[in-house]
Each structure stands twice: as structure tokens, then as C-alpha cells.
Amino acid sequence: MSEYACRYDDEDLNKLFDQYGLTDYDTEISRQEAIKRNTEIVECDKCGVTGNYPNMMRWHFENCKSTVRYCDHCNSVIPRQGIKETQYRVKKYCNRSCYMASKKGKLAINMTPEIKQKLRDHAYNRSQETLKLIGENSAKARTGKKRGKYKKRTI
């Protein structure tokens, strides 16, 4: 008998099948059940990830380490796929359409007359500073040295 021979003979296998009430037909049914179970898609309640049943039972549900975030606009679960944990913590909307719908009808900045005057003053002061710098640079350019570093050679 070789070292790779089957551990059980046919008679031993038949005894085991009889002892536990199994037949070859039962093993085929259990294979089909396993295939059905592996193709069933479930979603984790805690983080919203979807996947096949055995993997989800292993890594999610009671074992899930994530917390779920809900969209501020539509209250649906914000999906986690493809997002780092640090990015997920600050995300407020489930998709771009919810983000845009939440911004509809809101001004980006409430422009009061005081804010408008401050912006005008700031822009005016910056323009005056820029004009002074341009004037100083043009005066330096007129009185500056010649730009040639090396003397011209004559042959």
C-alpha cells in the first residue's frame, strides 16, 4: 500500500455512510446547498458592505469593527467601499446628488454691506501695494548695472 492511499476502504466508507445515514445522493444535495449559500448576497447592518454569506458571517455582523454613518440629506447609509477610515469619518453625504440637493437655495457666503466694504478695501490696498512694487522695480531697472557677465571676445 502506498503512502498516498485512501485512508478508508470502500467497506469502511459504507459503514460510515450507514452509521450517519448518508448516501451519495445526500452529499450531492449538500454540495448544491453549499453553492446556493455561497451565492447568496447579504449586507452588513453596521457598515453597509455587501458580499457573499460565508465571508460576511466571518468578517461582519458581530465581528464588524466599523460604525455606520448616515447621509445628512436622505438618511441612507453612506457606502464605505473604496474609502479610507479617516475619509469616511468626515463624509456627510452618500453621493454627489445628495450633496448638491442639500446646497440648493443656499448662498455660499452671506454678503452683508460690511463684508462687501472690507473686501473692496482689501482689494484696493493690495492693488496699491502692487503698484508701489512695480514702480520701485522699474526705477531699479533704469539705474541698474549692465546685465552682461562676461566680456565679448574678439578674434
C-alpha positions in Angstrom: 0.0 0.0 0.0 1.4 3.4 -1.0 1.7 6.4 1.3 -0.8 8.3 -0.7 -3.5 5.6 -0.5 -7.0 6.4 0.7 -7.4 6.4 4.5 -10.7 4.4 4.3 -11.6 1.4 2.2 -14.9 1.2 0.4 -16.2 -1.1 3.2 -15.3 1.5 5.8 -16.9 4.3 3.9 -20.1 2.3 3.5 -20.1 1.7 7.3 -19.7 5.4 7.9 -22.5 6.3 5.5 -24.8 3.7 7.2 -23.8 4.9 10.6 -24.7 8.5 9.9 -27.5 7.8 7.5 -25.7 9.3 4.5 -25.9 8.3 0.8 -24.1 9.6 -2.3 -27.3 11.5 -3.1 -27.2 13.3 0.2 -23.7 14.5 -0.4 -24.8 15.9 -3.8 -27.6 17.8 -2.1 -25.3 19.2 0.5 -23.0 20.4 -2.3 -25.9 22.2 -4.0 -26.9 23.8 -0.7 -23.3 25.0 -0.2 -23.3 26.5 -3.7 -26.6 28.3 -3.0 -25.4 29.5 0.3 -22.2 30.9 -1.2 -24.0 32.8 -3.9 -26.5 34.5 -1.5 -25.6 38.2 -1.2 -26.2 39.8 2.2 -25.5 43.3 3.5 -23.9 44.1 6.9 -26.1 46.1 9.2 -23.2 48.0 10.8 -21.2 49.2 7.8 -23.4 48.6 4.8 -20.9 46.4 2.9 -22.4 43.7 0.7 -20.9 40.3 0.0 -21.5 36.5 -0.1 -22.9 34.9 3.0 -19.9 32.9 4.4 -17.4 35.8 4.1 -19.9 38.3 5.6 -20.5 36.0 8.5 -16.8 35.7 9.1 -15.8 39.4 8.8 -19.0 41.4 9.5 -22.2 41.4 11.6 -21.0 40.5 15.1 -17.3 40.9 14.1 -17.7 44.2 12.2 -15.4 47.0 13.6 -16.9 49.8 11.6 -19.5 52.3 12.6 -22.2 53.3 10.1 -22.7 56.9 9.0 -25.9 58.2 7.6 -26.4 60.8 4.9 -27.4 64.2 6.2 -29.8 64.7 3.3 -31.6 61.4 2.7 -30.7 59.4 5.9 -29.5 56.4 3.9 -26.2 54.5 4.8 -23.1 56.1 3.4 -21.3 53.3 1.5 -17.7 52.5 2.6 -16.3 50.8 -0.4 -13.1 52.4 -1.6 -12.9 54.9 1.2 -10.3 55.1 3.9 -11.4 55.2 7.5 -10.3 58.8 8.0 -12.2 59.9 4.9 -15.3 58.0 5.9 -15.5 59.7 9.3 -15.8 63.2 7.8 -18.1 62.2 4.9 -21.6 63.7 5.3 -23.4 62.7 2.1 -24.0 59.4 0.4 -23.4 60.7 -3.2 -22.9 63.8 -5.2 -26.7 64.3 -5.9 -27.5 64.4 -2.2 -24.6 66.9 -1.7 -25.9 69.2 -4.4 -29.5 68.9 -3.2 -28.5 70.0 0.3 -26.8 73.1 -1.2 -29.8 74.1 -3.3 -31.2 77.5 -2.4 -28.3 78.4 0.0 -25.8 81.1 -0.7 -22.2 80.2 -0.2 -21.5 83.4 1.8 -24.0 85.8 3.3 -22.7 89.1 1.8 -23.6 91.9 4.2 -22.7 95.5 3.3 -19.9 95.4 5.9 -18.3 92.3 4.3 -18.5 93.9 0.9 -16.8 97.0 2.1 -14.0 95.0 3.8 -13.4 93.1 0.5 -13.3 96.3 -1.5 -10.8 97.9 0.9 -8.6 94.8 0.9 -8.6 94.6 -2.9 -7.7 98.4 -3.1 -4.9 98.1 -0.6 -3.4 95.1 -2.5 -3.5 96.9 -5.8 -1.7 100.0 -4.2 1.0 97.7 -2.8 1.4 96.1 -6.2 1.7 99.4 -8.0 4.4 100.6 -5.5 6.4 97.4 -6.1 6.2 97.8 -9.8 7.3 101.5 -9.6 10.3 100.5 -7.4 11.4 97.7 -9.7 11.2 99.9 -12.8 13.4 102.6 -11.1 16.0 99.9 -10.2 15.9 98.6 -13.7 16.8 102.0 -15.2 19.7 102.7 -12.8 21.0 99.1 -12.6 24.3 97.7 -13.9 24.7 96.1 -17.3 23.4 92.6 -17.5 26.4 91.1 -19.3 28.5 89.0 -17.0 31.3 88.1 -19.5 33.2 90.4 -21.9 32.8 89.8 -25.5 35.7 88.1 -27.2 37.2 89.5 -30.3 39.1 87.2 -32.7 
